[in-house]
Amino acid sequence: MSSNTPRLAVIIASVRDGRFGPVVANWFVEQAREHGEFEVDVVDLAEAELPLALPATSPRMEPNPVRPAGMAALTDSLERADAVVIVTPDINRSYPASLKTAIDWHFTQWDRKAIGFVGYSGLTGGLLAIEHLRSVFNELNAHTVRDYVSFPRYYLLFDAEGNLTEPEGPAEAATAMLDQLRWWASALAAARVAA
């Protein structure tokens, strides 16, 4: 891949015991690598130190506070990323607290970046979490792409080895979202350089 290839950070949002997020993320990462238009990083929030107590100073005044050492890999990946895909379940009609904490510990890292979503849950397929996240990223001056991937009743869609039993529809949805992310990531990267 060339130096102009955009970087895509795929974030596994759930940290709960017995989570299914890594299975969904592994599937999506494979789709992103097959797409061939991104350098892909995987960020698992279960491996990051995510204290709930935020710095006292507003991120508008101090956008890059001293962060815990265990957050360094997350911050570095977000810094390098031109686009981010968040793999998230619905939890109580919204997204996980771990994700909100990771978002709130960062500020400039989201600015003018392209954001996509892969949702999974029972009936809603993560759509409630995705809708909440769109408004959060709007506040952070990030651009969320229209298309997304959704897995309602995910536990019926993947086999015991983590493979989709009917992969065609989700693969098409992933390609559509990745195409949008590629366009926006390139456009926003060029605009950041020109600014």
DAUR-V320951 format. One record per backbone hydrogen bond with DSSP energy under -1.0 kcal/mol. NH is the residue of the N-H (numbers start at 0). CO is the residue of the C=O. E is the energy in kcal/mol with one decimal. If there is no record, write none. Layout:
BEGIN
nh	co	e
NH	CO	E
NH	CO	E
END
This chain:
BEGIN
nh	co	e
4	1	-1.7
7	38	-3.3
8	82	-2.5
9	40	-3.0
10	84	-2.9
11	42	-3.0
12	86	-2.4
18	15	-1.4
22	19	-1.1
23	19	-1.6
24	20	-3.0
25	21	-2.6
26	22	-1.9
27	23	-2.4
28	24	-3.1
29	25	-1.9
30	26	-1.8
31	27	-2.8
32	28	-2.5
33	29	-2.3
34	30	-2.0
35	31	-1.2
38	5	-2.4
40	7	-3.0
42	9	-3.3
44	11	-2.0
46	43	-2.3
47	44	-1.3
48	69	-1.8
60	57	-1.1
61	57	-2.5
70	67	-2.0
71	68	-1.5
74	70	-2.5
75	71	-2.8
76	72	-2.2
77	73	-2.4
78	74	-2.6
79	75	-2.1
80	76	-1.5
81	6	-2.5
82	6	-1.9
83	113	-2.5
84	8	-2.7
85	115	-2.5
86	10	-3.0
87	117	-2.5
90	93	-3.4
99	95	-1.6
100	96	-2.4
101	97	-2.1
102	98	-2.7
103	99	-2.7
104	100	-1.6
105	102	-1.7
109	106	-1.4
111	140	-2.7
112	109	-1.5
113	81	-1.7
114	142	-3.0
115	83	-2.9
117	85	-2.6
118	148	-3.0
119	87	-1.7
120	150	-1.7
126	123	-1.4
129	125	-2.3
130	126	-2.4
131	127	-1.8
132	128	-2.4
133	129	-1.9
134	130	-1.1
135	131	-1.5
136	132	-2.7
137	133	-1.8
138	134	-1.6
139	135	-1.0
140	137	-1.5
141	136	-2.6
142	112	-3.0
144	114	-2.5
148	116	-1.9
150	118	-2.0
152	120	-1.3
152	121	-3.4
153	120	-1.3
155	152	-2.5
156	153	-1.6
157	153	-1.2
158	162	-3.2
161	158	-2.0
164	156	-2.8
170	166	-2.4
171	167	-2.3
172	168	-2.3
173	169	-2.6
174	170	-2.3
175	171	-2.3
176	172	-2.2
177	173	-2.8
178	174	-2.5
179	175	-1.9
180	176	-2.8
181	177	-2.5
182	178	-2.0
183	179	-2.6
184	180	-3.1
185	181	-2.1
186	182	-2.4
187	183	-3.0
188	184	-2.2
189	185	-2.2
190	186	-2.0
191	187	-2.5
192	188	-1.8
193	189	-2.0
194	190	-1.5
END
